[in-house]
Structures are given as structure tokens and as C-alpha cells.
Amino acid sequence: MPNIFDAIDYAMAICWNENYGYRIGGHAASYNDGTDCCGLVFHCLHQAGFPGIPDTSPGVHNMHPYMINAGFTEIPYDRNTFVPQDGDIITMYNPNVSPHIGHTFFYAENIRAYTDPNAYSDHIGNVQHAKVEASDTRGHSGPGDSRRNGTGAYWEVWCHAYNNLVDHSRYPQDSMVKVYRIGGYKSNKWLLFQWPDHKKHPLPFNPNMLY
């Protein structure tokens, strides 16, 4: 049975590999392809064996039917009462601006991640509440990931602490936010990509290492 934490393991492996940068429409199939936010989530769900999830980036606005068909439940979002659960997939989409904006990421608890949510520091530690995501280009158009100010965190495809789960300035209505949840369990392999306090590894990711 597919396990959401296997998918997050795959995502963490990609995040800690600085050869992967952000590219709109990318889906982490190769270093050169890069990945966008939806491509990262879908690639990792596909690799983890979730049924009907394509190894592509369909766009945040097209995710819903795939997620439901794969067995996820949509959890109502209310900014005043919502409490994220380890393994949640958060999506946001605002059709009221041009161009339309959207984003998605994995929410994970107690993982090795960058501790500075603003990426000025490259310190890595255990983070109780973290995002695992592909953010955006950060103005960097070259291959691979980039560091903030040249010395901070690699912050295009990364695991990190955060200040706000949802940016309500970009997604002002709760209906613009969807949360997808499914059961799962953390096994010993969850520890595989929780690196000690050193920086990203430019190592190729071998999915067979998970098993």
C-alpha cells in the first residue's frame, strides 16, 4: 500500500540534492528538468506508488481529481481552527489575479531542515513543523539550486521551518486553500535522508536506497 511518508522521503532526497533547482513545468525527472512545486509533489507521489498520479506537473489548479482518485481526503481549511497533520499536502490557488498564482507542498514534522524560514542562515537542525517544497526561481535562471545571498540556505527546492503555513496576502480566501490527507506510517527508512549538520549533497538519488 502506498505510504505518504515514502513520498516525503523522496521529496527530501531531492531537496537535499543541490543539482535540483526550480523550473516551471519541471517534475524532478532529472537534474536538467528541475521541478516546480506541483511537479515535486506529483513526482514523489508517483514514485511512492499512489495510483493514478502521473509523473508530471499538471498544475496546482488540476490536482484535485488526481488526489481524490489516489485515495486522499480533502480536509476543510479554516485559518482560525485548522491544525496541520504530519504528511498533509497543502495546495493554494488564486484565480482572481492575472497571471493566476498557485502553490503546493508537503507538511512534515520533526525532520532535518533549514531552521531559518527566511533562508539567510544555512543552519540545519531538527525542525518540528516544516515545509518540503519547490518554492520559485528566486531570480536564479541557471541549473541547480541557488543559495540566498550566496551564503544562506539553498532555497529553491528545500526543507525548512516557516513563519506562516499559508500566505493569506496571496490567498485571502480560505476557499483558495485545500488540504489533502491520507493515512501512513513512518518506518526506519524515514531517517535515511535526515542528514547531520552539513550542507546539501550533490549526489545522485537512487530510489532503491529506500528499500
VMD Tcl script that draws the C-alpha trace (Angstrom):
set ca {
  {0.00 0.00 0.00}
  {1.41 3.46 -0.87}
  {2.71 5.41 2.11}
  {2.72 9.22 2.23}
  {5.96 9.19 4.21}
  {7.70 7.31 1.42}
  {6.68 10.17 -0.87}
  {8.08 12.69 1.60}
  {11.31 10.69 1.78}
  {11.64 11.00 -1.98}
  {10.93 14.74 -1.75}
  {13.52 15.22 1.00}
  {16.14 13.40 -1.06}
  {15.50 15.78 -3.95}
  {15.53 18.82 -1.66}
  {18.92 17.87 -0.24}
  {20.41 17.43 -3.68}
  {21.57 20.83 -4.90}
  {21.60 19.66 -8.51}
  {17.83 20.15 -8.50}
  {16.64 23.70 -9.00}
  {13.27 25.26 -9.69}
  {11.80 25.25 -13.19}
  {8.18 25.94 -14.12}
  {6.69 22.78 -15.56}
  {9.56 20.59 -14.31}
  {8.84 17.41 -12.38}
  {12.17 16.22 -10.95}
  {12.67 13.55 -13.59}
  {16.28 14.67 -13.99}
  {18.66 17.36 -12.81}
  {18.27 19.24 -16.10}
  {14.49 19.11 -15.86}
  {14.35 20.78 -12.47}
  {10.98 20.89 -10.75}
  {8.17 23.20 -9.83}
  {6.01 22.82 -6.73}
  {3.37 20.58 -8.28}
  {5.96 18.58 -10.20}
  {7.82 17.78 -6.97}
  {4.67 16.61 -5.17}
  {3.38 14.54 -8.09}
  {6.77 13.00 -8.93}
  {7.20 11.85 -5.34}
  {3.63 10.53 -5.03}
  {4.14 8.68 -8.31}
  {7.44 7.21 -7.10}
  {5.73 6.09 -3.88}
  {3.13 4.17 -5.89}
  {-0.02 6.24 -5.43}
  {-2.48 5.08 -8.12}
  {-3.31 7.36 -11.00}
  {-0.73 10.02 -10.11}
  {1.20 10.93 -13.27}
  {4.93 11.64 -13.23}
  {4.39 15.16 -14.48}
  {3.33 18.63 -13.34}
  {-0.38 19.08 -14.13}
  {-0.56 22.42 -12.35}
  {-1.98 23.14 -8.91}
  {-5.42 24.00 -10.34}
  {-5.65 20.50 -11.84}
  {-4.52 18.47 -8.82}
  {-7.86 17.81 -7.10}
  {-9.28 14.88 -9.13}
  {-5.92 13.10 -9.11}
  {-5.63 13.44 -5.33}
  {-9.14 12.16 -4.65}
  {-8.74 9.24 -7.07}
  {-5.45 8.32 -5.37}
  {-7.27 7.90 -2.05}
  {-6.67 11.27 -0.37}
  {-9.39 13.02 1.61}
  {-9.88 16.77 1.28}
  {-9.84 18.38 4.72}
  {-11.74 21.68 5.13}
  {-9.45 24.65 5.72}
  {-10.32 27.38 8.21}
  {-7.43 29.68 9.09}
  {-8.76 30.10 12.64}
  {-9.09 26.43 13.53}
  {-7.02 24.35 11.12}
  {-4.22 22.25 12.64}
  {-1.92 20.57 10.09}
  {-1.17 16.87 10.44}
  {2.14 15.24 9.62}
  {2.04 14.20 5.96}
  {-0.58 16.72 4.80}
  {-0.34 18.10 1.28}
  {-1.36 21.76 1.15}
  {-2.47 23.43 -2.08}
  {-3.32 27.06 -2.75}
  {-4.75 28.63 -5.88}
  {-5.91 32.18 -6.55}
  {-7.81 32.58 -9.84}
  {-8.64 36.23 -9.15}
  {-5.28 37.67 -10.19}
  {-3.50 37.67 -13.53}
  {-1.49 35.61 -14.01}
  {-3.18 33.09 -11.70}
  {-0.99 32.00 -8.80}
  {-0.82 28.66 -7.04}
  {1.42 26.62 -4.81}
  {1.62 23.22 -3.13}
  {3.93 21.50 -0.65}
  {4.32 18.65 1.82}
  {3.89 19.44 5.51}
  {6.19 17.34 7.70}
  {7.04 17.17 11.39}
  {10.34 16.59 13.18}
  {12.61 16.41 10.16}
  {16.10 17.70 9.42}
  {15.60 21.02 7.71}
  {16.86 24.57 7.47}
  {15.97 26.32 10.71}
  {15.77 29.86 9.31}
  {12.43 30.28 7.50}
  {13.85 33.28 5.64}
  {16.89 31.32 4.35}
  {19.52 33.85 5.43}
  {21.23 31.15 7.52}
  {22.28 27.75 6.23}
  {21.96 26.16 9.68}
  {20.34 22.72 9.61}
  {18.62 21.15 12.61}
  {15.58 19.21 13.73}
  {12.50 21.23 12.80}
  {9.22 20.39 14.47}
  {6.99 21.93 11.79}
  {8.41 22.12 8.28}
  {7.59 22.57 4.62}
  {9.11 20.33 1.96}
  {8.70 22.23 -1.28}
  {9.92 23.73 -4.50}
  {9.45 27.46 -3.98}
  {10.35 29.50 -7.08}
  {13.29 30.64 -9.17}
  {14.42 33.31 -6.69}
  {15.76 35.18 -9.71}
  {18.21 32.38 -10.48}
  {17.97 31.00 -14.01}
  {20.97 28.65 -14.06}
  {20.96 24.90 -13.48}
  {20.72 23.52 -9.97}
  {19.65 25.22 -6.77}
  {20.81 28.61 -5.52}
  {21.70 29.99 -2.08}
  {20.22 33.13 -0.64}
  {22.83 35.88 -0.85}
  {25.36 33.25 -1.88}
  {25.85 32.04 1.72}
  {22.40 31.25 3.07}
  {20.18 28.23 2.56}
  {19.66 26.59 -0.79}
  {16.12 27.87 -1.14}
  {14.57 26.85 -4.44}
  {13.88 23.18 -3.65}
  {14.22 22.79 0.10}
  {13.05 21.57 3.55}
  {12.64 24.42 6.03}
  {10.95 25.95 9.02}
  {8.27 28.50 8.20}
  {6.60 31.57 9.65}
  {3.15 31.05 8.14}
  {1.66 27.86 6.77}
  {-0.38 29.86 4.23}
  {0.36 33.31 2.82}
  {-3.06 34.89 3.21}
  {-1.92 38.04 1.43}
  {-1.71 35.97 -1.76}
  {-4.59 33.61 -0.93}
  {-7.03 35.82 1.01}
  {-10.00 33.43 0.95}
  {-9.97 30.15 2.87}
  {-11.69 28.51 -0.10}
  {-8.46 29.05 -2.07}
  {-6.69 26.56 0.18}
  {-7.13 22.78 0.00}
  {-5.63 20.18 2.33}
  {-5.23 16.55 1.27}
  {-4.70 13.85 3.89}
  {-4.17 10.10 3.87}
  {-3.04 7.54 6.42}
  {0.60 6.48 6.58}
  {3.35 5.31 8.87}
  {6.96 6.26 9.48}
  {9.39 3.39 9.21}
  {13.15 3.24 9.83}
  {13.81 4.48 6.31}
  {12.29 7.81 7.39}
  {15.70 8.51 8.94}
  {17.61 7.88 5.73}
  {17.64 11.42 4.41}
  {17.73 13.28 7.73}
  {21.28 14.48 7.20}
  {23.55 15.57 10.06}
  {24.62 19.20 10.20}
  {26.21 19.58 6.81}
  {25.08 21.07 3.55}
  {23.42 19.68 0.50}
  {24.90 16.64 -1.14}
  {25.44 16.75 -4.91}
  {24.81 13.02 -5.04}
  {22.51 11.22 -7.46}
  {19.37 9.88 -5.83}
  {18.90 6.14 -6.12}
  {15.27 5.22 -5.25}
  {16.42 1.68 -4.45}
  {18.15 3.09 -1.37}
  {14.73 3.42 0.21}
  {14.11 -0.32 0.29}
}
mol new
graphics top color blue
foreach p $ca { graphics top sphere $p radius 0.5 }
foreach p [lrange $ca 0 end-1] q [lrange $ca 1 end] { graphics top cylinder $p $q radius 0.2 }
display resetview
